[in-house]
Amino acid sequence: MTLFDSENEHAYFAHQADQAIDAEPTVYKSRRFHLRWTKVLALVGIILLVVIIALGVWGFFWLRSKEARMKLPAAAAVLDPKESGQPETTLVIGVDKGSVPGEVESRSDILMLVSVSPDGKKSAVISLPRDTRTTIAGHGTQKINAAHAFGGTALTIQTVKEFTGLPINHFVEIDFNGFKQIVNAIGGVKMNIPKAIHDKYAGDVPAGDVVLNGDQALALVRARYSMASGDLDRVKNQRNFLQAMLGTVSRQRNPFKVMSVVDAVSKNVKTDLTFLKMLSLGRRLHGGNTQMSTVPGEPKIMGGLWYYIVDMPAFRQMLSTFESKQEVPQDSTNQANTAQASRSDISVAVLNGSGTKGLAGEVATKLKAAGYGNVSVGNSASKYSNTTVYYGGGDESKAQTVAGDLSGVKQPKVEASAKIASSYGSKVVVVIGSDYSQ
């Protein structure tokens, strides 16, 4: 080997060594960069985890504070504990105060019993009409909705327990005015309204597929004077609306909207349930495996007052399957024959006893527009304070139909008088009183 070769070889290895030395700082910088970002990402992850935990804790206590607002100890005290292997029964109460001008007492306008099977797979609902005739402890024979005016939620629960013989494990009470806030908080409730509603006292609701706002929702659950079957139609509307609203609530995913709904619910609902249990109940009611019906019976006038008289043998049979199987017959098969008489076959004499000139003619025009075929007009021999509907023997159902179509008075008197009816040659005679509003 020559000196030249030796020198070249030495230079070659020296060059390789220099390259290795030069490469070492590059590897070190890359690793240092990687370690720095790993630490940053780990720190960000820890911060996010802390934020999530903090929000979770805040949300838990925030929700608990809202639930505490809904508690009603006096009502909870009359509830029955749920026994193992038995169905869970909840009473849903809709309280209305303000549908009648000057009204100061609150009455239960919605009464629904919800039974859920022990395994949670089946449920059934029974609606009790507000005018159901029953006995209220300490107050004798009354309409069932008066229990709330006499003793609030606790007496309402106790009255329903005594009337049905069922244990009640939970309750949910909704203020009607709260419907507006809850509906607006969720951005409206989509429903199909088969026929437009124009109710002088409740309000207007358009027909078709509509998204109800708060005012329209309130009108829907209140309307009865413009409904063909009065209170029975209103019961169905209330059930359908609650189903639709609960379904809309259960589908909410927007956290800000959910918070708005929770806040609105906490201000307008009283219950012993948590929000999660209420949501679970709502999902069951909105599901397809829930049977719904109304207490069997028929409306009747007793002592000049409207009552819903329950067919007790049929009701006891309904309660048996409701409690044991969570099954109830459909309204179409369980309701008594309460179809209103055909308006075209009812002859009506309208007499003005109000002292307001031309009022009888206005009422007669409205009755003709409603389908009455034979309507006459006259003046009463004396003034009347209260609008009164007279009927001859066997025509009580016709008088009820006419009374329900008088839009200017909430609850006219209905009295049997074959003498008055025959003297005017009509099946029904309406005397307009000073309580009739135009």
GIDAMO-V35076 format. One record per residue. N is the residue number from 1. PSI is psi in whole degrees, 0 to 359 (999 if undefined). OMEGA is omega in whole degrees, 0 to 359 (999 if undefined). BURIAL is # if it has 9 or more other C-alpha atoms within 8 Angstrom, else .. Layout:
# GIDAMO-V35076
N:PSI:OMEGA:BURIAL + N:PSI:OMEGA:BURIAL
This chain:
# GIDAMO-V35076
1:135:183:. + 2:164:177:. + 3:326:180:. + 4:315:180:. + 5:319:181:. + 6:318:179:# + 7:321:179:. + 8:317:180:. + 9:317:179:. + 10:319:178:. + 11:322:181:. + 12:311:182:. + 13:326:177:. + 14:322:179:. + 15:318:179:. + 16:320:180:. + 17:320:178:. + 18:320:180:. + 19:320:180:. + 20:318:180:. + 21:318:179:. + 22:328:184:. + 23:330:185:. + 24:316:179:. + 25:326:180:. + 26:314:179:. + 27:318:182:. + 28:317:179:. + 29:320:181:. + 30:316:180:. + 31:319:180:. + 32:320:178:. + 33:317:181:. + 34:317:180:. + 35:322:180:. + 36:314:180:. + 37:329:175:. + 38:318:178:. + 39:318:180:. + 40:312:180:. + 41:320:178:. + 42:319:179:. + 43:317:178:. + 44:317:179:. + 45:318:179:. + 46:318:179:. + 47:315:179:. + 48:319:179:. + 49:317:178:. + 50:318:179:. + 51:315:180:. + 52:316:179:. + 53:317:180:. + 54:316:178:. + 55:321:179:. + 56:315:179:. + 57:315:178:. + 58:316:180:. + 59:321:180:. + 60:310:182:. + 61:327:177:. + 62:316:179:. + 63:319:178:. + 64:322:180:. + 65:324:177:. + 66:320:179:# + 67:323:180:# + 68:328:180:. + 69:335:185:. + 70:353:184:# + 71:147:178:# + 72:87:187:# + 73:321:182:. + 74:322:179:. + 75:319:180:# + 76:332:183:# + 77:337:182:. + 78:3:178:# + 79:156:179:# + 80:138:176:. + 81:143:178:. + 82:130:178:. + 83:148:181:. + 84:134:178:. + 85:1:180:. + 86:154:178:. + 87:160:179:# + 88:124:184:# + 89:128:180:# + 90:135:176:# + 91:120:177:# + 92:124:184:# + 93:128:173:# + 94:118:186:# + 95:130:181:# + 96:127:173:# + 97:112:180:# + 98:354:178:. + 99:339:176:# + 100:125:181:. + 101:133:178:. + 102:358:182:. + 103:132:181:# + 104:340:180:. + 105:146:177:. + 106:135:179:# + 107:150:181:# + 108:114:181:# + 109:338:176:# + 110:128:172:# + 111:111:181:# + 112:129:175:# + 113:129:180:# + 114:121:178:# + 115:127:179:# + 116:130:182:# + 117:156:182:# + 118:326:180:# + 119:358:177:. + 120:10:185:. + 121:341:182:. + 122:152:176:# + 123:158:179:# + 124:154:182:# + 125:134:173:# + 126:126:177:# + 127:136:176:# + 128:116:178:# + 129:144:184:# + 130:332:183:# + 131:11:181:# + 132:128:182:# + 133:124:182:# + 134:182:178:# + 135:130:178:# + 136:125:183:# + 137:124:179:. + 138:355:184:. + 139:4:176:. + 140:206:182:. + 141:125:184:. + 142:173:166:# + 143:142:187:# + 144:333:181:# + 145:346:180:# + 146:344:181:# + 147:324:181:# + 148:324:179:# + 149:326:182:# + 150:320:188:. + 151:21:175:# + 152:203:185:# + 153:318:183:# + 154:314:180:# + 155:327:177:# + 156:314:179:# + 157:314:181:# + 158:320:181:# + 159:317:179:# + 160:322:177:# + 161:314:181:# + 162:325:181:. + 163:321:184:. + 164:335:185:. + 165:9:182:. + 166:146:170:. + 167:144:177:. + 168:120:186:# + 169:330:183:# + 170:164:175:# + 171:151:173:# + 172:119:180:# + 173:126:183:# + 174:129:176:# + 175:131:183:# + 176:318:179:# + 177:336:177:# + 178:337:176:# + 179:317:183:# + 180:312:182:# + 181:319:181:# + 182:315:180:# + 183:316:179:# + 184:327:181:# + 185:327:180:# + 186:4:176:# + 187:20:178:. + 188:162:180:# + 189:124:181:# + 190:129:179:# + 191:160:172:# + 192:119:180:. + 193:108:185:# + 194:323:183:. + 195:136:181:. + 196:144:180:# + 197:127:175:# + 198:94:184:. + 199:124:185:# + 200:325:183:. + 201:327:185:. + 202:316:182:# + 203:193:185:# + 204:143:176:# + 205:124:181:# + 206:158:179:# + 207:162:175:# + 208:193:177:# + 209:108:184:. + 210:155:172:# + 211:106:185:. + 212:132:171:# + 213:182:185:# + 214:315:181:# + 215:320:180:. + 216:323:178:# + 217:317:179:# + 218:320:178:# + 219:320:182:# + 220:314:184:# + 221:344:179:# + 222:331:189:# + 223:130:172:# + 224:331:183:# + 225:338:178:# + 226:0:183:# + 227:143:183:# + 228:318:181:. + 229:24:173:# + 230:238:187:# + 231:329:180:# + 232:321:176:. + 233:323:179:# + 234:320:178:# + 235:316:180:# + 236:318:178:. + 237:319:180:# + 238:317:179:# + 239:313:181:. + 240:321:180:. + 241:315:180:# + 242:320:176:. + 243:312:182:# + 244:318:181:# + 245:315:179:# + 246:323:177:# + 247:320:179:# + 248:318:179:# + 249:316:184:# + 250:342:180:# + 251:358:183:. + 252:134:178:# + 253:341:179:. + 254:115:185:. + 255:325:179:. + 256:322:178:. + 257:322:178:# + 258:317:179:# + 259:322:178:. + 260:320:179:# + 261:314:180:# + 262:317:180:# + 263:317:180:# + 264:319:179:# + 265:316:183:# + 266:335:180:# + 267:341:189:# + 268:5:181:# + 269:139:172:# + 270:134:183:# + 271:162:173:# + 272:359:182:# + 273:157:171:# + 274:169:178:. + 275:320:181:. + 276:321:179:. + 277:324:175:. + 278:319:179:# + 279:319:178:# + 280:318:178:. + 281:318:179:. + 282:320:179:# + 283:323:178:# + 284:316:181:# + 285:327:181:# + 286:343:181:# + 287:170:184:. + 288:355:184:. + 289:35:179:. + 290:124:177:# + 291:140:183:# + 292:143:179:# + 293:174:179:# + 294:147:178:# + 295:129:181:# + 296:138:180:# + 297:195:180:# + 298:151:177:# + 299:145:180:# + 300:148:178:. + 301:124:180:# + 302:121:182:. + 303:29:179:. + 304:2:180:. + 305:150:178:. + 306:131:174:# + 307:158:169:# + 308:114:184:# + 309:118:185:# + 310:137:173:# + 311:94:190:# + 312:317:178:. + 313:317:179:. + 314:325:180:. + 315:319:179:# + 316:322:177:. + 317:319:178:. + 318:316:181:# + 319:326:181:# + 320:311:180:. + 321:332:177:# + 322:316:183:# + 323:323:187:# + 324:326:186:. + 325:355:187:. + 326:46:178:# + 327:139:177:# + 328:148:177:# + 329:151:179:# + 330:154:181:# + 331:321:185:# + 332:334:182:. + 333:345:184:. + 334:342:182:# + 335:143:174:# + 336:169:183:. + 337:90:183:. + 338:15:180:. + 339:133:182:. + 340:149:181:# + 341:149:179:# + 342:125:185:. + 343:327:183:# + 344:341:181:# + 345:3:183:# + 346:121:175:# + 347:133:186:# + 348:133:171:# + 349:126:181:# + 350:119:181:# + 351:140:181:# + 352:109:176:# + 353:14:185:# + 354:336:185:# + 355:355:178:. + 356:117:185:. + 357:134:175:. + 358:358:184:. + 359:321:180:# + 360:320:178:# + 361:320:179:# + 362:317:179:. + 363:318:180:# + 364:320:179:# + 365:318:180:. + 366:321:179:. + 367:321:177:# + 368:319:179:# + 369:332:180:. + 370:352:175:. + 371:3:179:. + 372:130:188:# + 373:332:185:# + 374:99:183:# + 375:124:178:# + 376:162:184:. + 377:143:178:# + 378:187:179:# + 379:144:177:# + 380:148:179:# + 381:338:180:. + 382:163:179:. + 383:148:179:# + 384:135:173:# + 385:322:182:. + 386:132:176:# + 387:131:186:# + 388:137:179:# + 389:120:179:# + 390:149:177:# + 391:156:178:# + 392:179:182:# + 393:133:177:. + 394:0:183:. + 395:26:182:# + 396:319:181:# + 397:326:177:# + 398:319:178:# + 399:322:178:# + 400:320:179:# + 401:314:180:# + 402:315:181:# + 403:322:180:# + 404:340:181:# + 405:1:178:# + 406:99:188:# + 407:346:185:# + 408:3:181:. + 409:138:185:# + 410:311:185:. + 411:85:180:. + 412:155:174:# + 413:143:176:# + 414:119:185:# + 415:146:177:# + 416:128:176:# + 417:93:179:# + 418:330:181:# + 419:312:181:. + 420:318:181:# + 421:316:182:# + 422:327:181:# + 423:338:178:. + 424:5:176:. + 425:29:181:. + 426:156:177:# + 427:330:181:# + 428:136:176:# + 429:126:179:# + 430:121:174:# + 431:114:181:# + 432:124:180:# + 433:178:181:# + 434:350:178:# + 435:356:183:# + 436:124:180:# + 437:140:183:. + 438:999:999:.
